[in-house]
Every structure is written in C-alpha cells, then in structure tokens.
Amino acid sequence: MGTEQEPVRVYGPETWGTVAGSEWSWWDLWFCLIAVKDHGGELAALAAELAHRIRHPDRGVFQSRDSDDARLSHLFDLAARLGAAGVAPADLANPVVLADRKITARARAKFKGNIPNGTYARTPPMLDLPRQRLHRRARHGLWSTFSVDPTAFYEKFRPTVDRKRGLSESQTSRVVDTLYGRVVRLDDPRRRTAERLALYRAFYTAADELADIADDSYGHLGDLRTEMWLVYLDIDWRETGMSADDYWRDLCGLRMWEDDGMDLGHEQAWFCSVQEDEITLIEGILSDLAEEAVSYVLDYQADQALAAMAQLRSSTSRQSSETPGRRSGRK
C-alpha cells in the first residue's frame, strides 16, 4: 500500500495502515523502515543493534534502558506478527514509504531517547517488558502443569501479600507471623501429597511477591521463605504424577529469578531430588532459559541459569557419594 501522511502529533501506538488484512501501528512501520534502510530488512539484525546498545551505552548520549527494553519487546512482538501474517518488513516499508523523508526522520528520532510510560505512547508489548513477563511466568506461569493447581492456595495468601504500599520492619514481622500461621493451618496432615506440593508452591510465590515490598531488615521473611522452600523441595513430587519436564521447568525458572539469597547455605537443595536420567533434561531446560534471557538482554538471569548448571552437577556428584535417603518434610 502507499504511504499515509503522518499526523502532526503521533506517538506510535496509533494505527498507521492495513497490509495483508492486518492493521499495523506507526511503531510497526518505524521499526520496519529502520530494518530495511539499515539492516537489509532483517529484524534480527535490528534486535542485535538494540541489544548492543543496552549492553554498551554511549555515556555521551542519553539512552534509557527501560525505553530500549520496550523497543526490543515490541520488536519481538512485531516479528511474530509479521510471520503470522506472512509479510516482510519491506511490505510495510515499501518504496513509497522509504522515499518519504518526514517518516524516515520520525522513525530515526523514535529509535532514540526516552519513550513516555503510558498507553498513549507505548504499545502493549512496550508496557509489559520481557523482564516482567518472564518473572511473572516464573512465579505463576506453569501452575496449570501441577496435578493440583496452586492458584486456590495462593488466593489464601494473596490478601496478606498484595499491598499497594511498602512494609516497614515491624509491619513485615507481623505479616510474617500471619503467613506462618496460615501455612501451618493449611498444611493439614490429611492433605494429599499433590495438595501439599501446590500449597508450598503457592507460598513460594506469595512470599516472593511480599519480598518485593517488605523491609526485611530483621530477616524474618527471609528465614520463613527458606524454611518453607526447603519443605517444598522435600515433598515427593513424583508421587503426584507430575511430569519431570514440568516439575524441573518450573523449578529452574524459580532458580533463575531467585536473587534474594533465600538459598544461602542451601545452594545444592534446588536439585536434591534429581535422578541421574533427568540431568540431561534439566541441562536442556537451563540452556533454553539462558538463551531466552540473553535474547532479551537479561544477562544476570542468563548467568543464574548457567550457575544452576554447575549446582546441578555438584549436587548430583554429592548424591552419588552419599547414602540415599529423604527427609520427612513434616515439622
């Protein structure tokens, strides 16, 4: 299709036009134009440029990491939509568009500097950044694979941890007492193993979310998280019928995003239940997670996944030299 004159005031999420039966925003057009003009129409090369800019910021030029994360997030979403529609960047950035100097200048300007944080300026993928999406997936995203979905148990904790304001030291201590009492009451001796696995998995996420806003200077929340996490890892998940792929994929996601030191002194515990025939599976999961994190320039999380591989090997080596045995998991 031909070019359309850009409105005097356009921020990007507005619809630019229709190609191959799909609507495309101005952000879509600007990204396609830059890809065609500077990268031979390759969005992957444009993504590499953004990744390099995030990793190696020019100190002489203001460049917002958040804004570049937003650009990269939109770029991945755009690539997926182009593929689904069966069109290429050059189908949007056609010769008529490329010849329009105003659109080109606008595209290059939009590829730099800060992007206001609002729906008027950002597309949905720009508002929901990869860091947020992947962390949310680690906390909640694989619950449907459990024999008993942890959601119902999470709802028992959510009123206590879902707060709009931060918590002081004393408030955190009181909330920790509330959480401890609740999880003890919920862990009824008559519960099936699948229910206990769901309960303590839900607690992990609830306590993790609380840690985002709590002042835990006394260390009470950290101690409780560690205690309940160790109980979770001690539950015989195989008894629930959950597949090894689902269990380890969920746990590896948690390991990659755990940065509060909850496992201090217990680093080997993540893989305490691993069996020898699962090692290759787990290494593949961790490798996939690391590769995904690198693509979004989440280098710290990628390093965490690689560090978990070393923990896996160390844990399995230790297990092979010890007499097999399991703790009860009950207090």
DAWODA-V714003 format. One line per field, one symbol per residue. ss: DSSP state (a for helix, b for strand, c for the rest). burial: I if it has 24 or more other C-alpha atoms within 12 Angstrom, else O. A space follows every 10 residues. Layout:
ss->???
burial->???
This chain:
ss->cccccccccc ccccbbbbbc cbbbbaaaaa aaaaaaaaac ccaaaaaaaa aaaaaccccc ccccaaaaaa aaaaaaaaaa aaaaacccaa aaccaaaacc aaaaaaaaaa cccccccccc cccaaaacca aaaaaaaaaa acaaaccccc aaaaaaaaaa acccccbcaa aaaaaaaaaa aaaaaacccc ccaaaaaaaa aaaaaaaaaa accbccccca aaaaaaaaaa aaaaccaaaa cccaaaaaaa aaaaaaaccc ccccccaaaa accccaaaaa aaaaaaaaaa aaaaacccaa aaaaaaaaaa aaaaaaaaaa cccccccccc c
burial->OOIOOIOOOO IIIOOIIOIO OOOIIIIIII IIIIIIIOOO IIIIIIIIII IOIIOOOOOO OOIIIIIIII IIIIIIIIIO OIOOOOIIII IIIIOOIIOO OOIIOIIOOI IIOOIOOOOO IIIIIIIIII IOOIIOIIII IIIOIIIIII IOIIOIIIOI IIOOOOIOOO IIIOIIOIII OIIOOIIOOO OOIIIIIIII IIIIIIIIII IIOIIIOOOI IIIIIIIIII IIIIIIIOOO OIOIIIIIII IIIIIIIIOI OIIOOOIIII IIIIOOOOIO IIIOIIIOII OIIIIIIIOO IIIIIIIIIO IIIOIIOOOO OOOOOOOOOO O
